[in-house]
Amino acid sequence: MAEQFDLVVVGGGPGGYVAAIRAAQLKMKVALVERENLGGICLNWGCIPTKALLRASEINHLLHTLDAYGFAADNVRFDAAKVVKRSRAVAGQLSGGVKHLLRKNKVTVFDGHAKLAGPGKLAVAKDGKPVAELEAKNIILATGARARVLPGMEPDGKLIWSYREAMVPDAMPKSLIVIGSGAIGAEFASFYLNMGAKVTIVEALDRVLPVEDEEISAFARKSFEKQGMTVLVGAKVQSVRKSADSVTATIEVGGKVQEVTAERLISAVGIVGNVEDLGLEGTKVKVERTHVLTDEYGRTGEPGVYAIGDLTGAPWLAHKASHEGVICVEAIAGLHPHPMDIGNIPGCTYCRPQVASVGLTEAKAKAAGHEVKIGRFPFIGNGKAIAMGEPEGMVKTVFDAKTGELLGAHMAGPEVTEMIQGYTIARTLESTEAELMHTVFPHPTVSEAMHEAVLDAYGRVIHI
């Protein structure tokens, strides 16, 4: 006999488990099917453990720059195995926390792979053996995505790494090539550079962090290079050649071909949706470029089947998936939630320097027909940043000149990933420059640069 539920969620990542909990809060009988680890890629092999690694690399960098703060230390070293062990322990702790939350909310969890088996039906199997048959009026697909693999750069677990191998190195490589300078590539490049590796980052587009505002991208590149990183943009990898314990990439840059050899290579060139073996064949679910098409409430073309998170459209971010899960469930429950405005989803990259943004870049604002007012404020004019010893960075704001609408905000520098939420709230509340100018920012804080960047857009900046 099939087990009956009001909702079955397929995938226990940040979209799936949040959707399941919200549904349980709304008194639905909920099941969640997860084939690997609760918390998904984000918690187990992405967002969380990488931040633990980056924290270690920040400490390593600080320990090697103690003289600037009046300290001295001899024989500073690290244990790579302990660094990795701590990262895995952090992920494990939080995965256990998700399990507790689901149990607390009375969500039934099935360990296995779920596949559509007819209208309102799912077959769950583990290692090829049937686990359960489930029936539900509503099914949410939240199966996420995986790393895109380029021909000739297939991860082999030794010389060519995906993000998984890059998070659990047996030893720190002395040299590294990173293909791709999006958030994942930039963060791994930063981590290994700060742990002492010689790093070359290769980007096919004309700048690093290409989704960011051009000024922020330029600042990040300059900072990377100042730290000792080699940055190649507008670069095409022609081939990759492996030897016993090194990798050589043949790269074309500006019409010239060069070879770069390193101990390891990380491929970080995007993602593909996990749409395979879900039983989508014969349904009205539409897939485009490995991602499921949905409306603003997560509905697919198949009645009763929804999709959220990395399985669907960009931006592919954990916090976007979680919010989508809530919207989707509330729509199922008939609560009429507000659709999500992707222009109000902040993006954060935890490299050094950190980069964060929300809304339109200056170029996109102009392309959309806006007459803009631009404000900028460098952290060298911020007392807290100077006191911290981190005066490099900037805040940039983009306003509509006619209405005062905050069209976008872009930052690079210390703790900007924590600060961007201030501008995100402002955009969600449809604030203009007036509300932001009248907001009192505490002193001394790095966030004061946010206020000054607004003032600068209107010719009222104080501290620069």
One Martini backbone bead per residue (centre of mass of N, CA, C, O) as a GRO file, in nm:
protein
  464
    1MET     BB    1   0.095   0.037   0.023
    2ALA     BB    2   0.057   0.358  -0.011
    3GLU     BB    3   0.168   0.645   0.116
    4GLN     BB    4   0.009   0.926   0.264
    5PHE     BB    5   0.019   1.272   0.147
    6ASP     BB    6   0.019   1.614   0.095
    7LEU     BB    7   0.346   1.617   0.085
    8VAL     BB    8   0.632   1.585  -0.138
    9VAL     BB    9   0.983   1.605  -0.099
   10VAL     BB   10   1.258   1.627  -0.334
   11GLY     BB   11   1.494   1.704  -0.133
   12GLY     BB   12   1.733   1.819   0.145
   13GLY     BB   13   1.788   2.102   0.100
   14PRO     BB   14   1.738   2.444   0.139
   15GLY     BB   15   1.466   2.405  -0.010
   16GLY     BB   16   1.336   2.134   0.089
   17TYR     BB   17   1.342   2.155   0.406
   18VAL     BB   18   1.193   2.426   0.423
   19ALA     BB   19   0.935   2.337   0.283
   20ALA     BB   20   0.864   2.110   0.483
   21ILE     BB   21   0.842   2.285   0.738
   22ARG     BB   22   0.628   2.485   0.638
   23ALA     BB   23   0.413   2.271   0.584
   24ALA     BB   24   0.396   2.171   0.877
   25GLN     BB   25   0.304   2.446   0.995
   26LEU     BB   26   0.036   2.408   0.791
   27LYS     BB   27  -0.066   2.102   0.858
   28MET     BB   28   0.089   1.908   0.694
   29LYS     BB   29   0.157   1.604   0.545
   30VAL     BB   30   0.508   1.515   0.543
   31ALA     BB   31   0.756   1.435   0.296
   32LEU     BB   32   1.108   1.335   0.267
   33VAL     BB   33   1.354   1.291   0.004
   34GLU     BB   34   1.691   1.150   0.052
   35ARG     BB   35   1.999   1.017  -0.094
   36GLU     BB   36   2.210   1.150   0.111
   37ASN     BB   37   2.221   1.461   0.257
   38LEU     BB   38   2.119   1.657   0.482
   39GLY     BB   39   2.132   1.986   0.326
   40GLY     BB   40   2.297   1.914   0.100
   41ILE     BB   41   2.538   2.065  -0.074
   42CYS     BB   42   2.563   2.324   0.084
   43LEU     BB   43   2.614   2.197   0.370
   44ASN     BB   44   2.825   1.955   0.282
   45TRP     BB   45   2.966   2.088  -0.023
   46GLY     BB   46   2.957   2.415   0.030
   47CYS     BB   47   2.885   2.683   0.193
   48ILE     BB   48   2.984   2.584   0.477
   49PRO     BB   49   3.267   2.436   0.448
   50THR     BB   50   3.400   2.673   0.293
   51LYS     BB   51   3.386   2.876   0.531
   52ALA     BB   52   3.570   2.715   0.715
   53LEU     BB   53   3.814   2.727   0.530
   54LEU     BB   54   3.829   3.037   0.500
   55ARG     BB   55   3.879   3.091   0.796
   56ALA     BB   56   4.153   2.951   0.804
   57SER     BB   57   4.286   3.136   0.587
   58GLU     BB   58   4.253   3.399   0.743
   59ILE     BB   59   4.429   3.314   0.981
   60ASN     BB   60   4.684   3.261   0.820
   61HIS     BB   61   4.713   3.548   0.715
   62LEU     BB   62   4.726   3.688   0.992
   63LEU     BB   63   4.979   3.532   1.103
   64HIS     BB   64   5.153   3.667   0.849
   65THR     BB   65   5.054   3.986   0.965
   66LEU     BB   66   5.129   4.071   1.268
   67ASP     BB   67   5.316   4.321   1.252
   68ALA     BB   68   5.085   4.533   1.193
   69TYR     BB   69   4.984   4.475   1.519
   70GLY     BB   70   5.252   4.408   1.713
   71PHE     BB   71   5.332   4.115   1.636
   72ALA     BB   72   5.490   3.788   1.708
   73ALA     BB   73   5.577   3.482   1.519
   74ASP     BB   74   5.693   3.153   1.522
   75ASN     BB   75   5.647   2.885   1.334
   76VAL     BB   76   5.411   2.899   1.138
   77ARG     BB   77   5.145   2.653   1.119
   78PHE     BB   78   4.970   2.375   0.961
   79ASP     BB   79   4.699   2.129   0.958
   80ALA     BB   80   4.532   2.001   0.702
   81ALA     BB   81   4.362   1.780   0.840
   82LYS     BB   82   4.233   1.973   1.055
   83VAL     BB   83   4.099   2.167   0.865
   84VAL     BB   84   3.916   1.956   0.731
   85LYS     BB   85   3.786   1.836   0.985
   86ARG     BB   86   3.640   2.091   1.074
   87SER     BB   87   3.468   2.128   0.824
   88ARG     BB   88   3.319   1.852   0.848
   89ALA     BB   89   3.204   1.903   1.135
   90VAL     BB   90   3.025   2.140   1.064
   91ALA     BB   91   2.851   1.991   0.860
   92GLY     BB   92   2.757   1.763   1.050
   93GLN     BB   93   2.615   1.937   1.260
   94LEU     BB   94   2.403   2.066   1.060
   95SER     BB   95   2.280   1.806   0.953
   96GLY     BB   96   2.174   1.721   1.231
   97GLY     BB   97   1.993   1.970   1.262
   98VAL     BB   98   1.799   1.904   1.031
   99LYS     BB   99   1.699   1.638   1.144
  100HIS     BB  100   1.574   1.763   1.397
  101LEU     BB  101   1.374   1.959   1.261
  102LEU     BB  102   1.209   1.742   1.113
  103ARG     BB  103   1.125   1.587   1.364
  104LYS     BB  104   0.991   1.824   1.515
  105ASN     BB  105   0.787   1.860   1.247
  106LYS     BB  106   0.693   1.573   1.144
  107VAL     BB  107   0.884   1.468   0.919
  108THR     BB  108   0.906   1.229   0.678
  109VAL     BB  109   1.195   1.029   0.617
  110PHE     BB  110   1.357   0.926   0.313
  111ASP     BB  111   1.600   0.691   0.204
  112GLY     BB  112   1.642   0.803  -0.131
  113HIS     BB  113   1.511   0.766  -0.461
  114ALA     BB  114   1.295   0.967  -0.648
  115LYS     BB  115   1.007   0.880  -0.866
  116LEU     BB  116   0.792   0.925  -1.094
  117ALA     BB  117   0.464   0.713  -1.103
  118GLY     BB  118   0.256   0.921  -1.157
  119PRO     BB  119  -0.008   1.073  -1.053
  120GLY     BB  120   0.086   1.139  -0.728
  121LYS     BB  121   0.353   0.956  -0.767
  122LEU     BB  122   0.613   0.764  -0.583
  123ALA     BB  123   0.932   0.610  -0.615
  124VAL     BB  124   1.142   0.448  -0.374
  125ALA     BB  125   1.502   0.404  -0.381
  126LYS     BB  126   1.788   0.181  -0.280
  127ASP     BB  127   2.018   0.038  -0.451
  128GLY     BB  128   1.765  -0.079  -0.638
  129LYS     BB  129   1.568  -0.082  -0.388
  130PRO     BB  130   1.278  -0.079  -0.253
  131VAL     BB  131   1.117   0.146  -0.009
  132ALA     BB  132   0.868   0.323  -0.143
  133GLU     BB  133   0.524   0.432  -0.169
  134LEU     BB  134   0.392   0.745  -0.284
  135GLU     BB  135   0.127   0.983  -0.200
  136ALA     BB  136   0.034   1.306  -0.360
  137LYS     BB  137  -0.096   1.607  -0.454
  138ASN     BB  138   0.198   1.715  -0.377
  139ILE     BB  139   0.510   1.797  -0.558
  140ILE     BB  140   0.853   1.866  -0.477
  141LEU     BB  141   1.128   1.964  -0.664
  142ALA     BB  142   1.478   1.950  -0.496
  143THR     BB  143   1.762   1.832  -0.655
  144GLY     BB  144   1.937   2.034  -0.789
  145ALA     BB  145   2.295   2.034  -0.848
  146ARG     BB  146   2.593   2.020  -1.055
  147ALA     BB  147   2.883   2.003  -1.188
  148ARG     BB  148   3.035   2.103  -1.460
  149VAL     BB  149   3.171   1.917  -1.737
  150LEU     BB  150   3.459   1.928  -1.923
  151PRO     BB  151   3.619   1.835  -2.180
  152GLY     BB  152   3.933   1.724  -2.044
  153MET     BB  153   3.814   1.800  -1.721
  154GLU     BB  154   3.782   1.547  -1.566
  155PRO     BB  155   3.749   1.432  -1.270
  156ASP     BB  156   3.998   1.212  -1.078
  157GLY     BB  157   4.079   1.281  -0.759
  158LYS     BB  158   4.383   1.409  -0.804
  159LEU     BB  159   4.445   1.642  -1.032
  160ILE     BB  160   4.134   1.676  -1.090
  161TRP     BB  161   3.897   1.897  -0.951
  162SER     BB  162   3.636   1.935  -0.770
  163TYR     BB  163   3.481   2.064  -0.504
  164ARG     BB  164   3.515   1.809  -0.333
  165GLU     BB  165   3.824   1.769  -0.347
  166ALA     BB  166   3.892   2.069  -0.260
  167MET     BB  167   3.778   2.012   0.049
  168VAL     BB  168   3.975   1.724   0.076
  169PRO     BB  169   4.278   1.745   0.111
  170ASP     BB  170   4.564   1.573   0.191
  171ALA     BB  171   4.718   1.824   0.070
  172MET     BB  172   4.873   2.112   0.005
  173PRO     BB  173   4.921   2.270  -0.266
  174LYS     BB  174   5.168   2.467  -0.432
  175SER     BB  175   4.980   2.448  -0.693
  176LEU     BB  176   4.717   2.623  -0.896
  177ILE     BB  177   4.431   2.572  -1.107
  178VAL     BB  178   4.153   2.790  -1.196
  179ILE     BB  179   3.846   2.726  -1.354
  180GLY     BB  180   3.694   2.995  -1.290
  181SER     BB  181   3.545   3.325  -1.149
  182GLY     BB  182   3.338   3.270  -0.973
  183ALA     BB  183   3.250   3.202  -0.664
  184ILE     BB  184   3.391   2.926  -0.647
  185GLY     BB  185   3.664   2.997  -0.775
  186ALA     BB  186   3.736   3.241  -0.593
  187GLU     BB  187   3.732   3.090  -0.322
  188PHE     BB  188   3.948   2.876  -0.383
  189ALA     BB  189   4.171   3.069  -0.464
  190SER     BB  190   4.183   3.211  -0.188
  191PHE     BB  191   4.236   2.976  -0.005
  192TYR     BB  192   4.503   2.868  -0.136
  193LEU     BB  193   4.660   3.128  -0.126
  194ASN     BB  194   4.634   3.162   0.197
  195MET     BB  195   4.789   2.865   0.220
  196GLY     BB  196   5.047   2.907  -0.009
  197ALA     BB  197   4.964   2.903  -0.297
  198LYS     BB  198   5.001   2.897  -0.637
  199VAL     BB  199   4.777   3.100  -0.835
  200THR     BB  200   4.564   3.030  -1.122
  201ILE     BB  201   4.322   3.219  -1.298
  202VAL     BB  202   4.058   3.120  -1.532
  203GLU     BB  203   3.882   3.331  -1.776
  204ALA     BB  204   3.672   3.362  -2.050
  205LEU     BB  205   3.606   3.624  -1.977
  206ASP     BB  206   3.687   3.977  -1.925
  207ARG     BB  207   3.625   3.899  -1.612
  208VAL     BB  208   3.598   3.877  -1.296
  209LEU     BB  209   3.318   3.830  -1.163
  210PRO     BB  210   3.095   3.881  -1.413
  211VAL     BB  211   2.820   3.960  -1.245
  212GLU     BB  212   2.949   4.205  -1.163
  213ASP     BB  213   3.046   4.497  -1.133
  214GLU     BB  214   3.304   4.634  -1.300
  215GLU     BB  215   3.446   4.776  -1.061
  216ILE     BB  216   3.453   4.530  -0.875
  217SER     BB  217   3.607   4.342  -1.060
  218ALA     BB  218   3.859   4.523  -1.082
  219PHE     BB  219   3.925   4.527  -0.782
  220ALA     BB  220   3.954   4.222  -0.739
  221ARG     BB  221   4.182   4.177  -0.937
  222LYS     BB  222   4.386   4.368  -0.808
  223SER     BB  223   4.390   4.218  -0.536
  224PHE     BB  224   4.476   3.941  -0.631
  225GLU     BB  225   4.748   4.037  -0.759
  226LYS     BB  226   4.864   4.164  -0.497
  227GLN     BB  227   4.865   3.870  -0.355
  228GLY     BB  228   4.981   3.676  -0.622
  229MET     BB  229   4.785   3.633  -0.840
  230THR     BB  230   4.700   3.482  -1.141
  231VAL     BB  231   4.527   3.654  -1.412
  232LEU     BB  232   4.307   3.515  -1.667
  233VAL     BB  233   4.146   3.675  -1.932
  234GLY     BB  234   4.011   3.578  -2.213
  235ALA     BB  235   4.033   3.256  -2.167
  236LYS     BB  236   4.139   2.950  -2.338
  237VAL     BB  237   4.112   2.610  -2.302
  238GLN     BB  238   4.259   2.372  -2.506
  239SER     BB  239   4.423   2.194  -2.285
  240VAL     BB  240   4.494   1.889  -2.084
  241ARG     BB  241   4.788   1.772  -1.908
  242LYS     BB  242   4.904   1.473  -1.762
  243SER     BB  243   5.098   1.367  -1.496
  244ALA     BB  244   5.201   1.228  -1.218
  245ASP     BB  245   5.201   1.543  -1.038
  246SER     BB  246   5.058   1.712  -1.283
  247VAL     BB  247   4.931   2.008  -1.462
  248THR     BB  248   4.873   2.109  -1.807
  249ALA     BB  249   4.776   2.418  -1.947
  250THR     BB  250   4.641   2.527  -2.252
  251ILE     BB  251   4.643   2.884  -2.324
  252GLU     BB  252   4.438   3.138  -2.465
  253VAL     BB  253   4.564   3.485  -2.486
  254GLY     BB  254   4.533   3.725  -2.703
  255GLY     BB  255   4.645   3.509  -2.934
  256LYS     BB  256   4.810   3.359  -2.714
  257VAL     BB  257   5.013   3.083  -2.618
  258GLN     BB  258   5.009   2.902  -2.304
  259GLU     BB  259   5.169   2.743  -2.023
  260VAL     BB  260   5.033   2.578  -1.725
  261THR     BB  261   5.176   2.456  -1.423
  262ALA     BB  262   5.040   2.221  -1.178
  263GLU     BB  263   4.941   2.010  -0.930
  264ARG     BB  264   4.647   2.140  -0.962
  265LEU     BB  265   4.292   2.126  -1.074
  266ILE     BB  266   4.006   2.343  -1.092
  267SER     BB  267   3.665   2.299  -1.172
  268ALA     BB  268   3.453   2.617  -1.216
  269VAL     BB  269   3.188   2.606  -1.468
  270GLY     BB  270   2.931   2.537  -1.323
  271ILE     BB  271   2.593   2.405  -1.377
  272VAL     BB  272   2.364   2.121  -1.344
  273GLY     BB  273   2.074   1.977  -1.344
  274ASN     BB  274   1.882   1.727  -1.159
  275VAL     BB  275   1.682   1.554  -1.407
  276GLU     BB  276   1.748   1.272  -1.373
  277ASP     BB  277   1.550   1.012  -1.285
  278LEU     BB  278   1.235   1.151  -1.227
  279GLY     BB  279   0.998   1.092  -1.441
  280LEU     BB  280   0.941   1.321  -1.673
  281GLU     BB  281   0.848   1.137  -1.864
  282GLY     BB  282   0.523   1.210  -1.982
  283THR     BB  283   0.517   1.490  -1.890
  284LYS     BB  284   0.473   1.861  -1.851
  285VAL     BB  285   0.759   1.896  -1.793
  286LYS     BB  286   0.996   2.151  -1.846
  287VAL     BB  287   1.320   2.149  -2.010
  288GLU     BB  288   1.603   2.387  -1.988
  289ARG     BB  289   1.917   2.344  -1.974
  290THR     BB  290   1.866   2.142  -1.709
  291HIS     BB  291   1.602   2.313  -1.637
  292VAL     BB  292   1.317   2.385  -1.470
  293LEU     BB  293   1.009   2.510  -1.551
  294THR     BB  294   0.846   2.797  -1.397
  295ASP     BB  295   0.671   2.978  -1.201
  296GLU     BB  296   0.645   3.204  -0.931
  297TYR     BB  297   0.537   2.923  -0.755
  298GLY     BB  298   0.670   2.646  -0.890
  299ARG     BB  299   0.510   2.570  -1.130
  300THR     BB  300   0.447   2.339  -1.353
  301GLY     BB  301   0.297   2.169  -1.624
  302GLU     BB  302   0.232   1.971  -1.392
  303PRO     BB  303  -0.001   1.874  -1.199
  304GLY     BB  304   0.132   1.891  -0.865
  305VAL     BB  305   0.411   1.997  -0.983
  306TYR     BB  306   0.714   2.113  -0.843
  307ALA     BB  307   0.987   2.370  -0.842
  308ILE     BB  308   1.315   2.428  -0.688
  309GLY     BB  309   1.597   2.594  -0.709
  310ASP     BB  310   1.865   2.467  -0.891
  311LEU     BB  311   1.660   2.324  -1.087
  312THR     BB  312   1.615   2.604  -1.170
  313GLY     BB  313   1.659   2.918  -1.193
  314ALA     BB  314   1.811   3.195  -1.173
  315PRO     BB  315   1.971   3.212  -0.905
  316TRP     BB  316   2.219   2.984  -0.760
  317LEU     BB  317   2.089   2.989  -0.438
  318ALA     BB  318   2.012   2.907  -0.123
  319HIS     BB  319   1.824   3.150  -0.041
  320LYS     BB  320   1.643   3.121  -0.283
  321ALA     BB  321   1.542   2.833  -0.230
  322SER     BB  322   1.409   2.884   0.045
  323HIS     BB  323   1.209   3.101  -0.049
  324GLU     BB  324   1.073   2.930  -0.264
  325GLY     BB  325   0.964   2.715  -0.072
  326VAL     BB  326   0.771   2.900   0.080
  327ILE     BB  327   0.605   3.005  -0.158
  328CYS     BB  328   0.509   2.733  -0.264
  329VAL     BB  329   0.362   2.634  -0.009
  330GLU     BB  330   0.172   2.881   0.026
  331ALA     BB  331   0.031   2.838  -0.243
  332ILE     BB  332  -0.080   2.557  -0.183
  333ALA     BB  333  -0.235   2.681   0.083
  334GLY     BB  334  -0.366   2.968  -0.013
  335LEU     BB  335  -0.191   3.249   0.082
  336HIS     BB  336  -0.079   3.450  -0.128
  337PRO     BB  337   0.209   3.506  -0.206
  338HIS     BB  338   0.480   3.672  -0.285
  339PRO     BB  339   0.665   3.705  -0.530
  340MET     BB  340   0.981   3.684  -0.635
  341ASP     BB  341   1.248   3.920  -0.653
  342ILE     BB  342   1.551   3.879  -0.802
  343GLY     BB  343   1.653   4.180  -0.748
  344ASN     BB  344   1.645   4.097  -0.412
  345ILE     BB  345   1.898   3.908  -0.443
  346PRO     BB  346   2.172   3.835  -0.287
  347GLY     BB  347   2.526   3.837  -0.348
  348CYS     BB  348   2.801   3.615  -0.237
  349THR     BB  349   3.163   3.645  -0.188
  350TYR     BB  350   3.434   3.478   0.017
  351CYS     BB  351   3.664   3.621  -0.056
  352ARG     BB  352   3.981   3.807  -0.094
  353PRO     BB  353   3.775   4.008  -0.113
  354GLN     BB  354   3.475   4.064  -0.044
  355VAL     BB  355   3.155   4.009  -0.220
  356ALA     BB  356   2.861   4.225  -0.283
  357SER     BB  357   2.508   4.216  -0.403
  358VAL     BB  358   2.227   4.419  -0.543
  359GLY     BB  359   2.085   4.428  -0.827
  360LEU     BB  360   2.191   4.664  -1.042
  361THR     BB  361   2.406   4.753  -1.247
  362GLU     BB  362   2.512   5.014  -1.415
  363ALA     BB  363   2.486   4.890  -1.699
  364LYS     BB  364   2.194   4.769  -1.660
  365ALA     BB  365   2.052   5.032  -1.593
  366LYS     BB  366   2.112   5.172  -1.862
  367ALA     BB  367   1.993   4.947  -2.047
  368ALA     BB  368   1.698   4.997  -1.906
  369GLY     BB  369   1.680   5.337  -1.916
  370HIS     BB  370   1.833   5.470  -1.693
  371GLU     BB  371   1.888   5.741  -1.501
  372VAL     BB  372   2.185   5.794  -1.316
  373LYS     BB  373   2.311   5.767  -0.979
  374ILE     BB  374   2.644   5.771  -0.840
  375GLY     BB  375   2.794   5.601  -0.560
  376ARG     BB  376   3.104   5.641  -0.361
  377PHE     BB  377   3.304   5.444  -0.113
  378PRO     BB  378   3.593   5.420   0.056
  379PHE     BB  379   3.753   5.252   0.320
  380ILE     BB  380   3.975   5.475   0.369
  381GLY     BB  381   3.723   5.659   0.499
  382ASN     BB  382   3.705   5.435   0.733
  383GLY     BB  383   3.769   5.392   1.060
  384LYS     BB  384   3.720   5.086   1.111
  385ALA     BB  385   3.885   4.974   0.874
  386ILE     BB  386   4.152   5.093   0.966
  387ALA     BB  387   4.158   4.962   1.253
  388MET     BB  388   4.148   4.664   1.124
  389GLY     BB  389   4.339   4.665   0.858
  390GLU     BB  390   4.090   4.714   0.615
  391PRO     BB  391   4.101   4.969   0.368
  392GLU     BB  392   4.009   4.786   0.133
  393GLY     BB  393   3.757   4.924  -0.068
  394MET     BB  394   3.393   4.938  -0.162
  395VAL     BB  395   3.103   5.145  -0.230
  396LYS     BB  396   2.814   5.106  -0.451
  397THR     BB  397   2.563   5.317  -0.598
  398VAL     BB  398   2.230   5.289  -0.765
  399PHE     BB  399   2.028   5.544  -0.906
  400ASP     BB  400   1.740   5.697  -0.982
  401ALA     BB  401   1.723   6.023  -1.083
  402LYS     BB  402   1.400   6.063  -1.070
  403THR     BB  403   1.306   5.869  -0.803
  404GLY     BB  404   1.542   5.734  -0.603
  405GLU     BB  405   1.586   5.454  -0.666
  406LEU     BB  406   1.730   5.159  -0.568
  407LEU     BB  407   1.893   4.961  -0.804
  408GLY     BB  408   2.190   4.929  -0.662
  409ALA     BB  409   2.452   4.727  -0.490
  410HIS     BB  410   2.819   4.746  -0.431
  411MET     BB  411   3.084   4.529  -0.290
  412ALA     BB  412   3.423   4.558  -0.143
  413GLY     BB  413   3.533   4.386   0.152
  414PRO     BB  414   3.482   4.401   0.476
  415GLU     BB  415   3.193   4.231   0.555
  416VAL     BB  416   2.985   4.264   0.306
  417THR     BB  417   2.805   4.006   0.344
  418GLU     BB  418   2.662   4.139   0.599
  419MET     BB  419   2.570   4.430   0.473
  420ILE     BB  420   2.379   4.387   0.219
  421GLN     BB  421   2.104   4.363   0.372
  422GLY     BB  422   2.043   4.663   0.392
  423TYR     BB  423   1.984   4.700   0.085
  424THR     BB  424   1.773   4.476   0.060
  425ILE     BB  425   1.564   4.605   0.241
  426ALA     BB  426   1.539   4.867   0.084
  427ARG     BB  427   1.429   4.732  -0.174
  428THR     BB  428   1.185   4.588  -0.047
  429LEU     BB  429   1.075   4.884   0.060
  430GLU     BB  430   1.124   5.100  -0.161
  431SER     BB  431   1.357   5.283  -0.125
  432THR     BB  432   1.510   5.585  -0.103
  433GLU     BB  433   1.746   5.816  -0.047
  434ALA     BB  434   1.600   5.945   0.194
  435GLU     BB  435   1.592   5.703   0.392
  436LEU     BB  436   1.899   5.650   0.387
  437MET     BB  437   1.988   5.932   0.486
  438HIS     BB  438   1.799   5.911   0.761
  439THR     BB  439   1.977   5.695   0.848
  440VAL     BB  440   2.135   5.571   1.137
  441PHE     BB  441   2.470   5.506   1.171
  442PRO     BB  442   2.698   5.350   1.338
  443HIS     BB  443   2.973   5.448   1.558
  444PRO     BB  444   3.211   5.249   1.456
  445THR     BB  445   3.155   5.138   1.117
  446VAL     BB  446   3.153   4.995   0.808
  447SER     BB  447   2.851   5.079   0.733
  448GLU     BB  448   2.901   5.385   0.682
  449ALA     BB  449   2.972   5.347   0.378
  450MET     BB  450   2.679   5.321   0.287
  451HIS     BB  451   2.592   5.609   0.348
  452GLU     BB  452   2.813   5.759   0.183
  453ALA     BB  453   2.728   5.641  -0.096
  454VAL     BB  454   2.461   5.788  -0.097
  455LEU     BB  455   2.560   6.078  -0.060
  456ASP     BB  456   2.740   6.082  -0.317
  457ALA     BB  457   2.506   6.066  -0.530
  458TYR     BB  458   2.415   6.375  -0.392
  459GLY     BB  459   2.664   6.558  -0.295
  460ARG     BB  460   2.703   6.467   0.050
  461VAL     BB  461   2.967   6.380   0.123
  462ILE     BB  462   3.201   6.376   0.397
  463HIS     BB  463   3.476   6.150   0.414
  464ILE     BB  464   3.606   6.246   0.091
   0.00000   0.00000   0.00000
